[in-house]
Amino acid sequence: MPMPAVAAETPALARENTVYRKVVRRIVPFLVLCYVASYLDRVNVGFAKLQMSDDLGFSEAAYGLGAGLFFIGYFLLEVPSNLMLQRVGARTWIARIMISWGLVSAAFMFVTNEVTFYVLRFLLGAAEAGFYPGVILYCTYWFPSHRRARVIAMFMSAIPVAGIFGNPLSGWIMDSFQGVNGWQGWQWMFLLEAVPALLVGVLTLFYLDDGVRDAKWLTDEEKAVVERAVAEDGAHRAVHGRVLDAFREPRVWLMCLIYFCFVMGQYALTFWMPTFVESTGIDGNLAIGVLSAVPFLAALVAMNLFGRSADKRRERRWHLVVPSLMGAVGFSLSAVWNGSTALSLTALSVAAAGVLTCAPLFWSLPTAFLGGTAAAAGLAIINSVGNLAGFVSPYMIGALKDATGSASIPMYVLALTLVVGAAAVLTTKKQVVNR
């Protein structure tokens, strides 16, 4: 597979690299912290299921429907939220998102039946709508295409980090706080894990800058370096002046299909991982939490290795196809090996390494051709439509398990979906995305 040549480092490029190391150190760790808090509140329902479903009498399908309803609220408000971020600024809008989702997440401790569970999951999605595509849009303000895959991979490291630390934490809270003050362990988990989102949301108002010009921690010369790099990169994109242009762009809908396929696998893992591990015969919430962290460790390594490689070689398509097929193989093997904890964890680790690597690398595709006002709308459309898979995936798994009594059939469906996504990636033109 031929790779584009990587330019030798000139004095100007060396200076640019120095400035961008400073930019990365300032922005990326904070965005990772925001996303860890976000993802923890989004998917801790997977751990709550271990107790909550029995306490409240939820079926597998009812849990899957509630888990997925998050993405209906997310879908409906994603585009307006991203346009508001562009209008009022990233600092204010991201802070608003985080504080509101923290409050809704804490309210889950008051769930008493399926209806309240469904309503709060919908409201949580509505509260969080716009955060992820908003951060992707925010990254385009600072980083040119050839630096963005690595940065987004670092940002999305928050997903496995949330799994690595959040799963054992959730298990520990549920075991340790069970019965305290008359509350169940899952109620304490929702309350305590909402606190980071509230605190980081307030901190966002003081830490984050709306754009390069607002960054007091950069000198005027350093600002010029960043602005020049972003402007030169933007010259390669068609600039769309209207929101409607995003809806009329066929490539936007192709991106929706690709992302939908990848998100199907992503949320199968994050919402059902504790259940997958428990089904191999593991008892105890803390033990389940520790073992559930193993696949996310594999994903953390893989997604950053692939991200660095994609930027170094300036190649995007095969860096998406390979992990997508890894995910398909991992899901298929987990269906075959579901009777063994060790083998099942190995298969789930392969699946997680593949699926979670796809998500950050995917965004190098649409950001390569979207520009102007339509970029905010286009990225939000792709993320909102693609994230409908977050509704379909958990509900599909629960419904198929209830209907067939088999945990293997959903895994094969997920594997097939990832193969479709890989094939769709190969229909993109390498001349457009390989930058």
N, C-alpha and C positions, 0 to 999 in steps of 0.2 A: 504494500500500500504506500504510494508516494506521499511524502510529507513536504509541506512548504518549507523553504529554507528559513532559518532564523537569522535575523540580521545581527552582525557583529556589534558589540557595544561601543558606540561613539561617545565622546565627552558629553554631548547633549543628552544622549540616552542614559548615560551614567548619572547625570544630574536628575533626570526625570525619575530614574529608579530610586534614587535617594529620597526625593520628595514623596514618592508613592509609598515608600516604607513608613514614612511619618504619617501619611494619610491613613494607611491600613491600621497602624497601631492605635490611632485615635478613634476611628469609626467602627471598625469591624468587631472588636471585642464587645463593645457596647450593644451593637445590633444582635450579636450572638446571645448576650444576656437577655435582651428583650424577647428573642424567639424561644429561648429555653423556658421563660415564664409563660409565654403564649402556648407552647406545645404541651407543657405540663398540664395546664388547665384544659386544653382541648382533649387530651387523650387519657387523663387519669380516670375517666369513666370506665376504661377497660379494666382497671384494677378494682374500682368500686363494684363492678359486676360480680366479682367473686363472693361478695357478701350481700350487696343490694338486691340482686335478682332473687335470692332466696328469701330475704327479709320482706320484700314487697311482692313476691310472687310473679316476677316477670318471666315470660317465655324467652327462648333464644331469639325468635323473630321480633318480639317486642323490644328487647334490648337493642337488636340491630337497627330497628326502625328509629329508636330514640337517638342512638349514636349517629345515625346518618342525617337526622333532621337538622343537625348543626349546619349542614352544607346547603340547606334550602334558604335559611336566613342569610348565609354567606353569599349565595348565588344572587339573591335579589338586591342586595345592597353593595355588592363589590364595585361595580362601575361608578355609581354615585360617590362612594367613599373615596375612590382613587382620584376622581376629579376634584373632590373637596381638598384632598391633600395637596394637589397641585395649586389650588386656589389660595388656601390659608397657610400653607407651609408644612413641612414634614414635622417640625418640632411640636407644634400645637396639636396636629391631628394624630400623630402616633401616640402622644401622651393621652389624648382623649380616648383612643381605642383601648389602650392598656388599662386605664382606670375603670372604664365601663365594663370590660370583660372580667376584670378582677371581682367587681361587685356581683356580677351575674354568677360567676363561678362559685363564689361563697354561698350564694343562695341555694345551691344544689343540696345543701345539708337539710333543707326543708322539704325535699321530695317525699311524697307519701303514696303516690300512685302513678300509673302510666301517664295520665294526662299532664300532671305537673312536670314529670320528667320530659315529656315531649315539648311542652311550652318552653321550659328553661333551656333545652338543647337548641331550639330554634332561636331564642333570644341571645344565647351565647354566640351563635354564628353571626347574627346581625351585629352584635357588639364588636366582634373581631374583624368583620368584613373590611377589606382594604389594607390590612396590615401587611400581609405578605407581598402582594403586587406593589404596594406603596414602597416597601423597602427595595424591591427590584427596580422600580422607577427611580428611587433615590440614588441607587448605585450608578445609574446611567448619568447622573449629574456629576459624578466624581471619577468614574473609571471608564476608559475606552474598552472596546470589545475584547482586545487581546489580553486584558487584565481581569476581565469580569468573571470568567468561569472559575478561576481560583478563588476570587473574593466571594462569589455566591456559594461555592463549595464550603468555604470557611464559615459563612453565615449559616448555611444549612447543616453544618456540623451540630447545630443546636438540637436537631432531631435525635440523632443517636446519643448526644450528651444528656438530653432530657430522659431518654430511655435508660442510659447507664446509671444515672443518679436518681432519676425519678421513680423507676420501678422498685428498687430496694427501699427508697424513702417511703413510697406509698404503702408497701407491705409492712414496713416497720410501724408507721403511724396506725394502720388498721389493727395490727396486733397489740401495740402498746397502749393505745387510747380506747380500746374497746370497753364500753361501759362507763367511761369517765363522764361524770355529770349526767349520767343516764343516756348518753348518746352512743350510737353505734360507731365502730371504727371508720366506716366509710363516710359518715357525717363529719368527723374530725378531719379526715383527709381533705375533703372539699374545702373546709374552712381554712385550714393551715396552708394549703397549697395555693390559695388565692392571694395570700399576703405578698409574695414576691412581685406579682403583676401590679399591685397597687403601689408598692414602694418604687419600683422601676419606672412606672408611669409618671410619678411625681418627679423623679430624677431626670426624666427625659426633657422636661421643660427647662432645666438648667444646663443640660449637657449637650444636647444635639443642636446642630446648626442647620438652617434651611438650605444652604447651598455654599458654594466655594467662596463667594464674596463676603459671607457672614462669618467666615472662620477666622477668629482673632488669633488662633494658634498657628496660622500660616503667615509668612511674610508676603508682601506684595509680589515679590519675585516668584515665590513658591506658588501663589495663587495663579500667576500667569502661566507657569509650567502646566498646572493641572487643567486650566481652561483651554490652553492650546492643544493638549492631548485629546481632550473631549471633543473640541471643535473639529480637529482633523479626522477623528473617528466618525463624527456625525456627517461629514461630507460624503461618506459612502452610502448613507441611508436616504431613501426618498422621504422628504418631509411632507407629512400630511397635515393640513391645516384645520381639518374639521373632525369632530368626533365620529360623524357618520362614515368617514373614510375608513375607519377601522372595521366597521361592520361590512363594508363592501370589499374588503381585501380578502381574496380566496385563501391566501396563505395563513391568515389569522384562523380560519376554520380548520385548516389542516393542523395547525398547532394545537387547537382545541382537542382534536382527535388524539394526537400523540400524547398530550399531557393527561387526558382522560385515562388512557391505557396505563400510564405510569402510576397515576394516583390510585387506581384500583388496587395495585399491589402494595403501595405505601400504607394505605389505611387498613388494609387487611392485617398487616403486621402490627400497626400501632394500636388498633382497637381490640385485636383478638390475641395478641402475643401471650398475655397471662393465661388465657383459656387454653391456647395451644400447649403451653408448658404444663399446665395442670392436667391436661388430658393424657400426658405420658406417665402419670402416676405420682407426680410430686405433690406433697401436702405442705401446708403452712404458707401464709402470705409472704413472709420474709424470704423463704427459700425460693418461692416462685418468682419473687422480685429480683433476686440475685441472678437466677438462671435466665430470666427474661432479658437481663442486661447484656448477656453474651453476644447475641446477634448484632446488637447495636454497637458493640466494640468493633466487630468486624466491619460494620458499615462506616464507622468513623475513619478507619484507616483507608478503606477503599475509596471513599468519595473524595478525600483530599489527594490521594495518589492520582486518580483519574483527572481531577481538576487541574493539578499541576501539569500533567502530561498534555491535556487538551490545549492549555495556554502555550506551553513550550513549543508544541508542534503546530499550533494554530489549525488544528483539525477537530471538527465537531461531530460529524455524523457517526463514524465508527466508535468514537468515545461514548456515544449513546447506545449504539446497537449492541456492543459487547456486554455492558452491564445489564441491559434489558434481557438479553438471552440468559445471562447468569441468574437473574431473578426467576425466569421461567423454569430453568433447571432446578433451582432450589425449591420452588413450590412443588414441582413434580416429585422430587425425591422425598420431601416432607410427607407427602401422601403415602409413599411406599414404605417409609421408615417410621410411621407414626406409633409403632409399638415400642420403640426404644428411645429413651430420653437422650442418650448421647448422640445417636444417629440423627434424631429429629432436630436437635439443637444445631448439629453440623449443617443440615439441609437448610434450616431457617437462617443460619448465619450467611450461607451463600445467597439465599433469597434477599436478605436484608442488605448485604453488601452491594448486590446488583440494583435492587429497586431504589434504595435511598441514594445511590450514586446518580441515578437517572435524573432526579428532580433538579439539583443545582445545574447540571450540565445542560439540561433542556433549555434553560433560559438564554443561553447564548444563541439559540436559533431565532426566536422572535425579535430580540433586541438587535439582531444584525440587520433587520430590514425595516423596523418600525421607527419612525421619528416624528418630531413635532407634537402637536396637541393630541393627535390620535394615538401616540405611544401610551399615554396614561389610560385611555379607554381600551386600546388593544390589549395591553398587558392585563388589565382587569377582566376583559372578556375571556381571554384564554384561561386565566386563573379561576374565574368563577365557573365557566363551563367545565373545565377540566376537573374542578373540585366537586362537581356533581357526582363524580365517581366516589367521593367520600360518603355520599348518601347511598349509592348503589352497592358499593363493596360490602360494608358491614351488614346491610339488610339482606343482600344476596347470600352471604355466608350463613347468617342465622336462619333464613328461610329454607335453604337447601339442607342444612343440618336437621331442621325440624321435619322436613318433608321426606328425607331419605334415610335419616339416622346415620349418615356417613359424613365423616369429616374430610374424606379424600376428594369427593367430587368438587367442592368449592376450590380446592387447590389446583385441580386440573383446569378449571375455568379461568382462574387467575393466570396460570401459565400461558394459556392460549391468548389471553388478552395482551400479555407482554410481548408475545411473538408478533401480534398485529401491530403494536406500537413500534417495534423494531423495523418492521417492513415499511411503515409509514415514514419513518425517519429517512430511509434510503430514497424516498421520492423527492426530498429536498435537493436543491442544486448546491453542490459543494462550492461553486464560485461565489455564492451569496453568503454562506454561513461560515466558511473556513477562513476566518480572519483573526 
